[in-house]
Amino acid sequence: MEACDAGDDGVIEDPLACTWDPGSIACAGGQTSTTADFCLTSAQVTTVRELYSGPLDEHGKLLDPGWQLRRNELNWAGVIVPSTTTGSTTNQTNVNERVRYLLYPEAHPELSWREVQFTSAAYRKLMKLNEGTMDATDPDLSAFKAAGGKLIIWQGLADPNISSVAAMAYHQAVEKQMGGPAATKDLRPAVPAAGGRALRRRPGFGQHRRKALAASAGLLGRGDERPRLGPERSLTSLCCWSFQP
């Protein structure tokens, strides 16, 4: 929290600015991690760094803007890392089901996540199979804008299933395609929300979620204003951030 410059409310409102390295809590030689004296093994440090860096191809180039942001680690257990030494994850299950029954024209129940190769050629092949059907990566929203369309992408910053970095990258791609921030401000293509996990532990979470939705909808007609849920609920701020690779 300190390394990522969290505010008094315990929320890191711009995790992209955080550069904390897990090597700082690596176990010393012969040290065993305990609850009282927690540390990471060298293999764990490597794994966490890879989660922070995102999927890379054989040349070390980023394949997809889908890395995990720092300080959403509490959401990883059971989702992207097993909760137990013998357990699985929901991400592993999701990938298995997709490569078996969604990616290809015919079912391949024999496939699993192990067949997914992190190479540029394999990535392009998989993306091509469902281009325009299961993804929404086209940044040209000119027809949508001309028809008077307004768009909100609601994205939890600490969501371990769908990386908020991807939403920010799409936001930036739309701006670039459509002529910059001034040409797209009336579209409002991205509204990342920080602090949802913290609010979930508070009484009246449903009420605050509805207020967040109402504030998001208000963005569609209020110029460059960035509304908040109110000073008493600064945990969830609504920001439009550009993605910087």
C-alpha positions as CSV (number, residue, x, y, z in Angstrom):
1,M,0.0,0.0,0.0
2,E,2.8,2.4,0.9
3,A,4.8,1.6,-2.2
4,C,1.7,2.4,-4.4
5,D,1.0,5.7,-2.6
6,A,-2.4,4.8,-1.2
7,G,-4.4,7.6,0.2
8,D,-5.9,7.9,3.7
9,D,-8.9,5.9,2.6
10,G,-6.7,2.9,1.6
11,V,-7.4,3.1,-2.1
12,I,-4.8,3.3,-4.8
13,E,-6.6,5.4,-7.3
14,D,-4.0,5.2,-10.1
15,P,-2.4,1.7,-9.9
16,L,-0.8,2.3,-13.3
17,A,1.6,4.6,-11.5
18,C,2.6,1.9,-9.0
19,T,5.9,0.1,-9.8
20,W,6.3,-2.1,-6.7
21,D,8.4,-5.2,-7.3
22,P,7.7,-8.5,-5.6
23,G,11.4,-9.1,-5.3
24,S,11.4,-6.7,-2.4
25,I,9.7,-9.4,-0.2
26,A,11.7,-12.4,-1.6
27,C,12.6,-15.0,1.0
28,A,16.2,-14.9,2.2
29,G,18.4,-17.9,1.9
30,G,16.9,-20.7,4.1
31,Q,13.9,-18.6,5.1
32,T,10.5,-20.2,5.2
33,S,7.4,-18.0,4.7
34,T,5.1,-17.8,7.7
35,T,2.0,-15.7,8.6
36,A,4.1,-13.6,10.9
37,D,7.1,-13.3,8.6
38,F,5.7,-13.6,5.0
39,C,8.0,-13.9,2.0
40,L,7.9,-15.2,-1.6
41,T,10.0,-17.9,-3.0
42,S,12.0,-17.2,-6.2
43,A,9.5,-19.1,-8.3
44,Q,6.6,-17.1,-6.7
45,V,8.5,-13.8,-7.4
46,T,8.8,-14.8,-11.0
47,T,5.1,-15.7,-11.3
48,V,4.0,-12.5,-9.8
49,R,6.3,-10.5,-12.1
50,E,4.8,-12.3,-15.1
51,L,1.3,-11.5,-13.9
52,Y,2.2,-7.9,-13.7
53,S,3.9,-7.9,-17.1
54,G,1.1,-9.6,-19.0
55,P,1.3,-12.2,-21.8
56,L,4.4,-12.0,-23.9
57,D,5.3,-13.7,-27.1
58,E,8.5,-15.5,-28.0
59,H,10.3,-12.2,-28.5
60,G,9.2,-10.6,-25.2
61,K,6.6,-8.4,-27.0
62,L,3.2,-7.9,-25.3
63,L,0.5,-10.0,-26.9
64,D,-2.5,-8.4,-25.2
65,P,-3.0,-5.5,-22.7
66,G,-4.3,-7.9,-20.1
67,W,-1.8,-7.8,-17.2
68,Q,-2.8,-7.6,-13.5
69,L,-2.5,-4.3,-11.8
70,R,-0.7,-4.0,-8.5
71,R,-2.8,-4.1,-5.4
72,N,-5.5,-6.3,-6.7
73,E,-3.7,-9.4,-5.4
74,L,-6.4,-10.1,-2.8
75,N,-8.6,-11.0,-5.7
76,W,-6.3,-13.5,-7.3
77,A,-7.0,-16.6,-5.0
78,G,-9.1,-19.1,-6.8
79,V,-9.3,-16.9,-9.9
80,I,-5.8,-16.7,-11.4
81,V,-3.8,-18.6,-8.8
82,P,-5.1,-21.8,-7.0
83,S,-6.3,-21.4,-3.4
84,T,-4.6,-24.7,-2.5
85,T,-1.6,-26.6,-3.8
86,T,-3.8,-29.0,-5.6
87,G,-6.6,-26.7,-6.6
88,S,-7.6,-25.2,-9.9
89,T,-8.8,-21.7,-10.9
90,T,-11.8,-20.2,-12.6
91,N,-9.5,-18.7,-15.3
92,Q,-8.2,-22.2,-16.0
93,T,-11.7,-23.5,-16.3
94,N,-12.8,-20.6,-18.6
95,V,-9.8,-21.1,-20.9
96,N,-10.5,-24.9,-21.1
97,E,-14.1,-24.3,-22.1
98,R,-13.3,-21.7,-24.7
99,V,-10.6,-23.7,-26.5
100,R,-12.9,-26.7,-26.5
101,Y,-16.3,-25.3,-27.4
102,L,-16.1,-21.6,-28.4
103,L,-13.0,-20.8,-30.5
104,Y,-13.3,-23.3,-33.3
105,P,-16.3,-24.0,-35.6
106,E,-16.4,-27.6,-34.2
107,A,-16.0,-28.9,-30.7
108,H,-12.6,-30.1,-29.5
109,P,-13.2,-31.6,-26.0
110,E,-9.6,-33.0,-26.0
111,L,-8.1,-29.5,-25.9
112,S,-7.2,-27.6,-22.8
113,W,-5.3,-24.5,-21.7
114,R,-2.0,-26.4,-22.2
115,E,-2.5,-26.2,-26.0
116,V,-2.5,-22.3,-25.9
117,Q,0.9,-21.2,-27.1
118,F,2.2,-17.7,-26.3
119,T,3.6,-16.9,-29.7
120,S,2.6,-14.1,-32.1
121,A,1.5,-16.6,-34.8
122,A,-0.6,-18.6,-32.4
123,Y,-2.2,-15.5,-30.9
124,R,-3.1,-14.1,-34.3
125,K,-4.7,-17.5,-35.3
126,L,-6.8,-17.6,-32.2
127,M,-7.9,-14.0,-32.5
128,K,-8.9,-14.5,-36.1
129,L,-11.2,-17.4,-35.3
130,N,-13.7,-15.2,-33.5
131,E,-12.8,-11.8,-34.9
132,G,-15.8,-9.4,-34.4
133,T,-17.9,-12.0,-32.7
134,M,-16.4,-12.6,-29.2
135,D,-14.2,-9.5,-29.0
136,A,-14.9,-5.8,-29.3
137,T,-11.6,-4.3,-30.4
138,D,-12.6,-2.1,-33.4
139,P,-11.8,1.4,-32.3
140,D,-13.8,3.1,-35.2
141,L,-17.0,4.3,-33.5
142,S,-17.7,6.9,-36.2
143,A,-21.0,5.4,-37.3
144,F,-22.1,4.9,-33.7
145,K,-21.2,8.5,-32.9
146,A,-23.0,9.8,-36.0
147,A,-26.1,8.0,-34.9
148,G,-26.0,9.9,-31.6
149,G,-24.7,6.9,-29.6
150,K,-23.3,7.3,-26.1
151,L,-21.1,4.6,-24.5
152,I,-20.1,3.7,-21.0
153,I,-17.6,0.9,-20.3
154,W,-17.9,0.0,-16.6
155,Q,-14.7,-1.6,-15.4
156,G,-13.6,-2.5,-11.9
157,L,-9.9,-1.6,-11.6
158,A,-9.1,-4.6,-9.4
159,D,-11.1,-7.2,-11.5
160,P,-8.8,-10.2,-11.9
161,N,-11.0,-11.8,-14.6
162,I,-11.1,-9.0,-17.1
163,S,-8.1,-6.7,-16.8
164,S,-9.0,-3.1,-16.6
165,V,-5.9,-2.4,-18.6
166,A,-7.7,-3.8,-21.7
167,A,-10.5,-1.3,-21.2
168,M,-8.0,1.6,-20.9
169,A,-6.2,0.4,-24.0
170,Y,-9.5,0.4,-25.9
171,H,-10.2,3.9,-24.7
172,Q,-6.9,5.1,-26.0
173,A,-7.4,3.3,-29.3
174,V,-10.7,4.9,-29.8
175,E,-9.2,8.4,-29.1
176,K,-6.4,7.7,-31.5
177,Q,-8.8,6.5,-34.3
178,M,-11.4,9.2,-33.8
179,G,-9.1,12.2,-33.6
180,G,-8.1,12.6,-30.0
181,P,-9.8,13.4,-26.6
182,A,-11.7,16.4,-27.9
183,A,-13.3,14.4,-30.7
184,T,-14.4,11.6,-28.4
185,K,-15.3,13.3,-25.1
186,D,-19.0,13.1,-25.9
187,L,-18.7,9.3,-26.3
188,R,-17.2,8.8,-22.8
189,P,-15.8,5.4,-23.7
190,A,-14.2,4.3,-20.4
191,V,-15.1,4.7,-16.7
192,P,-12.8,2.7,-14.5
193,A,-14.0,2.6,-10.9
194,A,-11.6,2.2,-8.0
195,G,-12.4,0.9,-4.5
196,G,-15.3,-1.4,-5.3
197,R,-13.8,-4.3,-3.3
198,A,-13.4,-2.0,-0.3
199,L,-17.0,-0.8,-0.6
200,R,-18.3,-4.3,-0.8
201,R,-17.3,-4.8,2.8
202,R,-19.3,-1.8,3.9
203,P,-23.0,-1.7,4.8
204,G,-25.2,-0.6,2.0
205,F,-22.9,-1.8,-0.8
206,G,-25.9,-2.1,-3.2
207,Q,-26.8,1.5,-2.6
208,H,-23.3,2.7,-3.4
209,R,-23.2,0.6,-6.5
210,R,-26.4,2.2,-7.7
211,K,-25.0,5.7,-7.0
212,A,-21.9,4.8,-9.0
213,L,-24.0,3.7,-11.9
214,A,-26.0,6.9,-11.8
215,A,-22.8,9.0,-11.6
216,S,-21.4,7.1,-14.6
217,A,-24.6,7.8,-16.6
218,G,-24.2,11.4,-15.7
219,L,-20.9,11.5,-17.5
220,L,-22.7,11.2,-20.8
221,G,-23.9,14.8,-20.7
222,R,-21.5,16.8,-18.6
223,G,-18.5,17.9,-20.6
224,D,-15.2,17.3,-18.9
225,E,-16.5,17.1,-15.4
226,R,-15.4,14.0,-13.4
227,P,-18.1,13.4,-10.8
228,R,-17.5,11.6,-7.5
229,L,-19.9,9.8,-5.3
230,G,-19.6,12.5,-2.7
231,P,-16.9,13.4,-0.1
232,E,-18.2,10.7,2.2
233,R,-17.7,8.0,-0.4
234,S,-14.4,9.0,-2.0
235,L,-13.5,5.3,-2.1
236,T,-15.1,5.0,-5.5
237,S,-13.9,7.7,-7.8
238,L,-14.9,7.8,-11.5
239,C,-12.0,8.6,-13.7
240,C,-11.2,8.6,-17.4
241,W,-7.6,7.5,-17.7
242,S,-5.5,7.1,-20.8
243,F,-3.5,3.9,-21.1
244,Q,0.2,4.2,-21.5
245,P,2.0,1.0,-22.5
